[in-house]
Amino acid sequence: MSVKTVEEVSAEVPAEDFEALEEKVYRTIELYKAAKDARVTAERDVKRVREQLEEREEENEAMRRELVQLRKDREDIRVRVEKMLGQMESLTQEQAAS
């Protein structure tokens, strides 16, 4: 723009309107900065939550494996106890027969 055009526009636009526009521009800039900061914060929070989720999934998988092992151990113990009880019953029957 030439100087003459700027002077013409300045003469046509009252100072109050320009100040109001200037204020809106500054508010828009501040809103943009706040939104940008909020986005950065949200992205950081999302990253943290994803990391926590991965940790929980790993813990959950470890607990599942442990549960499967505990159930297997319980079944093994049950079989061994039943075998011992069977042997004890056999001994009891042999003693009762003699």
Biotite code that builds the C-alpha atoms (Angstrom):
import biotite.structure as struc

atoms = struc.array([
    struc.Atom([0.000, 0.000, 0.000], chain_id="A", res_id=1, res_name="MET", atom_name="CA", element="C"),
    struc.Atom([1.167, 3.437, -0.700], chain_id="A", res_id=2, res_name="SER", atom_name="CA", element="C"),
    struc.Atom([1.347, 6.107, 1.959], chain_id="A", res_id=3, res_name="VAL", atom_name="CA", element="C"),
    struc.Atom([-1.515, 7.962, 0.327], chain_id="A", res_id=4, res_name="LYS", atom_name="CA", element="C"),
    struc.Atom([-3.736, 4.844, 0.483], chain_id="A", res_id=5, res_name="THR", atom_name="CA", element="C"),
    struc.Atom([-2.895, 4.282, 4.141], chain_id="A", res_id=6, res_name="VAL", atom_name="CA", element="C"),
    struc.Atom([-3.766, 7.881, 4.919], chain_id="A", res_id=7, res_name="GLU", atom_name="CA", element="C"),
    struc.Atom([-7.060, 7.527, 3.053], chain_id="A", res_id=8, res_name="GLU", atom_name="CA", element="C"),
    struc.Atom([-7.933, 4.322, 4.947], chain_id="A", res_id=9, res_name="VAL", atom_name="CA", element="C"),
    struc.Atom([-6.890, 5.955, 8.243], chain_id="A", res_id=10, res_name="SER", atom_name="CA", element="C"),
    struc.Atom([-9.095, 8.904, 7.505], chain_id="A", res_id=11, res_name="ALA", atom_name="CA", element="C"),
    struc.Atom([-12.032, 6.620, 6.698], chain_id="A", res_id=12, res_name="GLU", atom_name="CA", element="C"),
    struc.Atom([-11.636, 4.326, 9.759], chain_id="A", res_id=13, res_name="VAL", atom_name="CA", element="C"),
    struc.Atom([-12.292, 6.052, 13.083], chain_id="A", res_id=14, res_name="PRO", atom_name="CA", element="C"),
    struc.Atom([-9.665, 5.551, 15.779], chain_id="A", res_id=15, res_name="ALA", atom_name="CA", element="C"),
    struc.Atom([-12.194, 3.814, 18.061], chain_id="A", res_id=16, res_name="GLU", atom_name="CA", element="C"),
    struc.Atom([-12.968, 1.200, 15.410], chain_id="A", res_id=17, res_name="ASP", atom_name="CA", element="C"),
    struc.Atom([-9.275, 0.611, 14.841], chain_id="A", res_id=18, res_name="PHE", atom_name="CA", element="C"),
    struc.Atom([-8.665, 0.209, 18.578], chain_id="A", res_id=19, res_name="GLU", atom_name="CA", element="C"),
    struc.Atom([-11.579, -2.244, 18.821], chain_id="A", res_id=20, res_name="ALA", atom_name="CA", element="C"),
    struc.Atom([-10.159, -4.219, 15.892], chain_id="A", res_id=21, res_name="LEU", atom_name="CA", element="C"),
    struc.Atom([-6.697, -4.115, 17.421], chain_id="A", res_id=22, res_name="GLU", atom_name="CA", element="C"),
    struc.Atom([-8.126, -5.429, 20.705], chain_id="A", res_id=23, res_name="GLU", atom_name="CA", element="C"),
    struc.Atom([-9.892, -8.257, 18.868], chain_id="A", res_id=24, res_name="LYS", atom_name="CA", element="C"),
    struc.Atom([-6.667, -9.182, 17.110], chain_id="A", res_id=25, res_name="VAL", atom_name="CA", element="C"),
    struc.Atom([-4.790, -9.310, 20.437], chain_id="A", res_id=26, res_name="TYR", atom_name="CA", element="C"),
    struc.Atom([-7.548, -11.388, 22.037], chain_id="A", res_id=27, res_name="ARG", atom_name="CA", element="C"),
    struc.Atom([-7.447, -13.748, 19.069], chain_id="A", res_id=28, res_name="THR", atom_name="CA", element="C"),
    struc.Atom([-3.689, -14.077, 19.452], chain_id="A", res_id=29, res_name="ILE", atom_name="CA", element="C"),
    struc.Atom([-4.093, -14.845, 23.160], chain_id="A", res_id=30, res_name="GLU", atom_name="CA", element="C"),
    struc.Atom([-6.827, -17.397, 22.441], chain_id="A", res_id=31, res_name="LEU", atom_name="CA", element="C"),
    struc.Atom([-4.585, -19.011, 19.836], chain_id="A", res_id=32, res_name="TYR", atom_name="CA", element="C"),
    struc.Atom([-1.695, -19.207, 22.322], chain_id="A", res_id=33, res_name="LYS", atom_name="CA", element="C"),
    struc.Atom([-3.989, -20.679, 24.984], chain_id="A", res_id=34, res_name="ALA", atom_name="CA", element="C"),
    struc.Atom([-5.351, -23.237, 22.515], chain_id="A", res_id=35, res_name="ALA", atom_name="CA", element="C"),
    struc.Atom([-1.833, -24.152, 21.434], chain_id="A", res_id=36, res_name="LYS", atom_name="CA", element="C"),
    struc.Atom([-0.749, -24.595, 25.070], chain_id="A", res_id=37, res_name="ASP", atom_name="CA", element="C"),
    struc.Atom([-3.867, -26.657, 25.759], chain_id="A", res_id=38, res_name="ALA", atom_name="CA", element="C"),
    struc.Atom([-3.096, -28.866, 22.759], chain_id="A", res_id=39, res_name="ARG", atom_name="CA", element="C"),
    struc.Atom([0.467, -29.429, 23.954], chain_id="A", res_id=40, res_name="VAL", atom_name="CA", element="C"),
    struc.Atom([-0.813, -30.277, 27.430], chain_id="A", res_id=41, res_name="THR", atom_name="CA", element="C"),
    struc.Atom([-3.447, -32.623, 25.997], chain_id="A", res_id=42, res_name="ALA", atom_name="CA", element="C"),
    struc.Atom([-0.874, -34.377, 23.809], chain_id="A", res_id=43, res_name="GLU", atom_name="CA", element="C"),
    struc.Atom([1.412, -34.831, 26.818], chain_id="A", res_id=44, res_name="ARG", atom_name="CA", element="C"),
    struc.Atom([-1.509, -36.194, 28.858], chain_id="A", res_id=45, res_name="ASP", atom_name="CA", element="C"),
    struc.Atom([-2.480, -38.581, 26.055], chain_id="A", res_id=46, res_name="VAL", atom_name="CA", element="C"),
    struc.Atom([1.091, -39.854, 25.866], chain_id="A", res_id=47, res_name="LYS", atom_name="CA", element="C"),
    struc.Atom([1.172, -40.393, 29.643], chain_id="A", res_id=48, res_name="ARG", atom_name="CA", element="C"),
    struc.Atom([-2.191, -42.187, 29.613], chain_id="A", res_id=49, res_name="VAL", atom_name="CA", element="C"),
    struc.Atom([-1.070, -44.420, 26.722], chain_id="A", res_id=50, res_name="ARG", atom_name="CA", element="C"),
    struc.Atom([2.079, -45.340, 28.635], chain_id="A", res_id=51, res_name="GLU", atom_name="CA", element="C"),
    struc.Atom([-0.001, -46.126, 31.721], chain_id="A", res_id=52, res_name="GLN", atom_name="CA", element="C"),
    struc.Atom([-2.358, -48.226, 29.609], chain_id="A", res_id=53, res_name="LEU", atom_name="CA", element="C"),
    struc.Atom([0.553, -50.198, 28.180], chain_id="A", res_id=54, res_name="GLU", atom_name="CA", element="C"),
    struc.Atom([1.890, -50.788, 31.706], chain_id="A", res_id=55, res_name="GLU", atom_name="CA", element="C"),
    struc.Atom([-1.538, -51.974, 32.873], chain_id="A", res_id=56, res_name="ARG", atom_name="CA", element="C"),
    struc.Atom([-1.844, -54.278, 29.871], chain_id="A", res_id=57, res_name="GLU", atom_name="CA", element="C"),
    struc.Atom([1.570, -55.769, 30.662], chain_id="A", res_id=58, res_name="GLU", atom_name="CA", element="C"),
    struc.Atom([0.572, -56.207, 34.324], chain_id="A", res_id=59, res_name="GLU", atom_name="CA", element="C"),
    struc.Atom([-2.742, -57.738, 33.253], chain_id="A", res_id=60, res_name="ASN", atom_name="CA", element="C"),
    struc.Atom([-0.978, -60.209, 30.966], chain_id="A", res_id=61, res_name="GLU", atom_name="CA", element="C"),
    struc.Atom([1.462, -61.164, 33.746], chain_id="A", res_id=62, res_name="ALA", atom_name="CA", element="C"),
    struc.Atom([-1.463, -61.725, 36.123], chain_id="A", res_id=63, res_name="MET", atom_name="CA", element="C"),
    struc.Atom([-3.217, -63.901, 33.544], chain_id="A", res_id=64, res_name="ARG", atom_name="CA", element="C"),
    struc.Atom([-0.117, -66.050, 33.155], chain_id="A", res_id=65, res_name="ARG", atom_name="CA", element="C"),
    struc.Atom([0.209, -66.303, 36.933], chain_id="A", res_id=66, res_name="GLU", atom_name="CA", element="C"),
    struc.Atom([-3.472, -67.258, 37.263], chain_id="A", res_id=67, res_name="LEU", atom_name="CA", element="C"),
    struc.Atom([-3.088, -70.003, 34.665], chain_id="A", res_id=68, res_name="VAL", atom_name="CA", element="C"),
    struc.Atom([-0.020, -71.325, 36.505], chain_id="A", res_id=69, res_name="GLN", atom_name="CA", element="C"),
    struc.Atom([-1.808, -71.205, 39.875], chain_id="A", res_id=70, res_name="LEU", atom_name="CA", element="C"),
    struc.Atom([-4.769, -73.124, 38.461], chain_id="A", res_id=71, res_name="ARG", atom_name="CA", element="C"),
    struc.Atom([-2.424, -75.732, 37.022], chain_id="A", res_id=72, res_name="LYS", atom_name="CA", element="C"),
    struc.Atom([-0.620, -76.012, 40.368], chain_id="A", res_id=73, res_name="ASP", atom_name="CA", element="C"),
    struc.Atom([-3.952, -76.358, 42.177], chain_id="A", res_id=74, res_name="ARG", atom_name="CA", element="C"),
    struc.Atom([-5.019, -79.132, 39.815], chain_id="A", res_id=75, res_name="GLU", atom_name="CA", element="C"),
    struc.Atom([-1.681, -80.927, 40.288], chain_id="A", res_id=76, res_name="ASP", atom_name="CA", element="C"),
    struc.Atom([-2.069, -80.700, 44.079], chain_id="A", res_id=77, res_name="ILE", atom_name="CA", element="C"),
    struc.Atom([-5.658, -81.937, 43.894], chain_id="A", res_id=78, res_name="ARG", atom_name="CA", element="C"),
    struc.Atom([-4.569, -84.982, 41.900], chain_id="A", res_id=79, res_name="VAL", atom_name="CA", element="C"),
    struc.Atom([-1.748, -85.716, 44.380], chain_id="A", res_id=80, res_name="ARG", atom_name="CA", element="C"),
    struc.Atom([-4.079, -85.344, 47.394], chain_id="A", res_id=81, res_name="VAL", atom_name="CA", element="C"),
    struc.Atom([-6.652, -87.648, 45.773], chain_id="A", res_id=82, res_name="GLU", atom_name="CA", element="C"),
    struc.Atom([-3.878, -90.180, 45.138], chain_id="A", res_id=83, res_name="LYS", atom_name="CA", element="C"),
    struc.Atom([-2.743, -89.983, 48.793], chain_id="A", res_id=84, res_name="MET", atom_name="CA", element="C"),
    struc.Atom([-6.349, -90.327, 50.000], chain_id="A", res_id=85, res_name="LEU", atom_name="CA", element="C"),
    struc.Atom([-6.777, -93.357, 47.764], chain_id="A", res_id=86, res_name="GLY", atom_name="CA", element="C"),
    struc.Atom([-3.655, -94.953, 49.193], chain_id="A", res_id=87, res_name="GLN", atom_name="CA", element="C"),
    struc.Atom([-4.807, -94.191, 52.746], chain_id="A", res_id=88, res_name="MET", atom_name="CA", element="C"),
    struc.Atom([-8.186, -95.740, 51.995], chain_id="A", res_id=89, res_name="GLU", atom_name="CA", element="C"),
    struc.Atom([-6.484, -98.838, 50.613], chain_id="A", res_id=90, res_name="SER", atom_name="CA", element="C"),
    struc.Atom([-4.389, -99.129, 53.790], chain_id="A", res_id=91, res_name="LEU", atom_name="CA", element="C"),
    struc.Atom([-7.483, -98.669, 55.955], chain_id="A", res_id=92, res_name="THR", atom_name="CA", element="C"),
    struc.Atom([-9.329, -101.393, 54.021], chain_id="A", res_id=93, res_name="GLN", atom_name="CA", element="C"),
    struc.Atom([-6.324, -103.750, 54.285], chain_id="A", res_id=94, res_name="GLU", atom_name="CA", element="C"),
    struc.Atom([-6.120, -103.188, 58.057], chain_id="A", res_id=95, res_name="GLN", atom_name="CA", element="C"),
    struc.Atom([-9.853, -103.711, 58.446], chain_id="A", res_id=96, res_name="ALA", atom_name="CA", element="C"),
    struc.Atom([-9.623, -106.966, 56.450], chain_id="A", res_id=97, res_name="ALA", atom_name="CA", element="C"),
    struc.Atom([-6.798, -108.362, 58.584], chain_id="A", res_id=98, res_name="SER", atom_name="CA", element="C"),
])
